Amino acid sequence: MAEERQIRVLVVEDEPLGAARIAELLRTHVEVALLPVAEDCPSAVEAIMELHPDLVFLDVQMPLGSGIEVVRSIGPAAMPVTVFVTAYGHYALQAFEAAAVDYLLKPYSDERFEEAFRRAKRLLAVGELAGREENLLALLDEQINSEDPQRTDREAGYPERITVHSHGRSRLVPVASIEYITASGVYAELHTSSARYLIRQSLQTLEEQLDPSRFFRVHRSAIVRLGEIDVLHRRSGGIYTAQLKSGARVRVARSRRAELERRLRGG
């Protein structure tokens, strides 16, 4: 009998218990090779691009973005076979009926997991993937737009990712993961919680692209995500700095301080 083909599986889940449960269920299948768990949107995109999994169990709601942004960043046609893990009940049913690869509705039973895994294996075996990811992306995107109270029509007009070119490769950095941006010569430097990315764009250009209700130019050499600011510090000589939740500090120009404080108050 021919040896069963190995299936490289990536689990994208920010909840340790959720990730552990999926891993435990997958370990009962000898043909599965588990890849390291990805806990947020940027690490999921990086893992898919670098590790090339055959199958992904992808949480819809994560820190620093969403499962939808992962699909957008990779591109629906380039995504591995994907089983979404979601809490959107009635909508998940719509996605399944629209010929999506499959979904797991939290909380799910062991039997339901096995059903989704068998379906994914069949798809891998026959290669019938065309169009499925695009259908699921369109449906889930519609659901998130309608159910997320923090997402507005205005926000939808701003880019959700910034393309970074480096060493002949392109990486899509989710805007939701950016804490602050600084000038670096002719480049700008995007700072996330886990990495820094150089991009050949001016701060002025980036400022015009980003949602002003989320980002603010605190200095001629820095833009900050307002939601990341923890404390404003005043040092001797009237110098102000914004301390972010990550601990990073960014210089605040005197001419921008009053407006920044107004924005932070919600004014």
Buried (B, 14 or more C-beta within 10 A) or exposed (E): EEEEEEBBBBBBBBEEEBBEBBBEBBEEBEEBEBBEBBBBBBBBBBBBBEEEBBBBBBBBBBBBBBBBBBBBBBEBEEBBBBBBBBEBEEBBEBBBEEEBBBBBBBEBEEEBBEBBBEBBBEBBEEEEBEEBBBBBBBBBBEBBBEEEEEEEEEBEEBEBBBEBEEEEEEBBBBBBBBBBBBBEEEBBBBBBBEBEBBBEBEBEEBBEEBBEEBBBBBBEBBBBBBEBBEEBEEEEEEEBBBBBEEEBEBBBBEEBBEBBEEBBEEE
